Amino acid sequence: MALRFTDDLFARVCEQYAATGKVPETSYELEDGRLIPDYQVPFYVDASQLRDLEKVVLARHARGTVLDVGCGPGRVSSWLAPTVDATIGVDKSWRMCELAMRKGLPIYRADVAEALPRVRPQTVLLFGNGFGMPGDPQALKQVFGALHTMTAPGALIIGESNDPTLNPLEQKYDANNVSRGDPVGLRRWRFRVGERVDHWHAWMQYKPEHLDELANQTGWRTKEVLYEKDSIFNAYFAVLERQ
Ligand SMILES: C[S@@+](CC[C@H](N)C(=O)[O-])C[C@H]1O[C@@H](n2cnc3c(N)ncnc32)[C@H](O)[C@@H]1O
């Protein structure tokens, strides 16, 4: 099959779903050729599809002004908006920003590696495996540092990752990482829909101890870790508190 590069493919399939209800089969292709399934497109678009653990962690911890980093089409912000003071979304994709704004959400277009809006949130969200979004551990440390400067003590980061140490297939992949000097948990993948592929990019999966190490180095402390029962991704949510 001849592959066709399509920029911002994930956002395009979200747009297509929002406009037509069509749900194409999506996956992530790892550089070793493996295709990893992901939640399907409606999960990322419809607030009604939040998982039970997402609701639990949000209800328990989200408060005040909430900065939703990498907000996508805004499913989490729109679920949360009635219960908090304000939500502010940030995404680097203008297509995603438009989808979220159509839900009436205040959104900034920004790449988290370059800029964050001048706000002072009490809660920061990194949902949708968002701890991995900045790329590698050094990049996440920079984001933690930037979030530290814009928050007060007691502010929380609530985010999600997949524990890479619990899955035998991932352990094999990570053995390769270690042999070439990359950290355990680094994934190089591209988003794929049939013959359409986006660009290769790095996304980290953290075990909670690794996340805790980076948090401690940047003025944050792990407050709670909640694993999702029966998750095929070994997903968990970590809540970090600003010191
Ligand atoms: C897997 S989706 C998750 C969306 C949302 N957090 C959720 O849980 O439904 C990742 C989102 O992060 C955005 N993103 C990726 N890298 C980013 C960056 N460097 N800065 C801002 N947004 C980014 C993508 O455009 C996409 O909308």
PDBQT file of the ligand as one rigid body, heavy atoms in Angstrom, charges set to zero:
ROOT
HETATM    1  C1  LIG A 301      -3.873  12.479  22.293  1.00  0.00    +0.000 C 
HETATM    2  S1  LIG A 301      -4.543  14.085  22.022  1.00  0.00    +0.000 S 
HETATM    3  C2  LIG A 301      -5.286  14.371  23.600  1.00  0.00    +0.000 C 
HETATM    4  C3  LIG A 301      -6.311  15.463  23.600  1.00  0.00    +0.000 C 
HETATM    5  C4  LIG A 301      -6.972  15.738  24.953  1.00  0.00    +0.000 C 
HETATM    6  N1  LIG A 301      -5.998  16.068  25.981  1.00  0.00    +0.000 N 
HETATM    7  C5  LIG A 301      -7.812  14.552  25.387  1.00  0.00    +0.000 C 
HETATM    8  O1  LIG A 301      -7.448  13.882  26.374  1.00  0.00    +0.000 OA
HETATM    9  O2  LIG A 301      -8.805  14.290  24.729  1.00  0.00    +0.000 OA
HETATM   10  C6  LIG A 301      -3.075  15.097  22.072  1.00  0.00    +0.000 C 
HETATM   11  C7  LIG A 301      -3.317  16.560  21.743  1.00  0.00    +0.000 C 
HETATM   12  O3  LIG A 301      -2.125  17.277  22.073  1.00  0.00    +0.000 OA
HETATM   13  C8  LIG A 301      -1.871  18.228  21.069  1.00  0.00    +0.000 C 
HETATM   14  N2  LIG A 301      -0.421  18.492  21.103  1.00  0.00    +0.000 N 
HETATM   15  C9  LIG A 301       0.567  17.647  20.742  1.00  0.00    +0.000 A 
HETATM   16  N3  LIG A 301       1.765  18.226  20.933  1.00  0.00    +0.000 NA
HETATM   17  C10 LIG A 301       1.522  19.449  21.437  1.00  0.00    +0.000 A 
HETATM   18  C11 LIG A 301       2.350  20.530  21.838  1.00  0.00    +0.000 A 
HETATM   19  N4  LIG A 301       3.687  20.434  21.745  1.00  0.00    +0.000 N 
HETATM   20  N5  LIG A 301       1.779  21.664  22.303  1.00  0.00    +0.000 NA
HETATM   21  C12 LIG A 301       0.416  21.767  22.388  1.00  0.00    +0.000 A 
HETATM   22  N6  LIG A 301      -0.416  20.771  22.003  1.00  0.00    +0.000 NA
HETATM   23  C13 LIG A 301       0.119  19.634  21.546  1.00  0.00    +0.000 A 
HETATM   24  C14 LIG A 301      -2.360  17.584  19.798  1.00  0.00    +0.000 C 
HETATM   25  O4  LIG A 301      -2.633  18.544  18.787  1.00  0.00    +0.000 OA
HETATM   26  C15 LIG A 301      -3.606  16.852  20.287  1.00  0.00    +0.000 C 
HETATM   27  O5  LIG A 301      -4.731  17.669  20.200  1.00  0.00    +0.000 OA
ENDROOT
TORSDOF 0
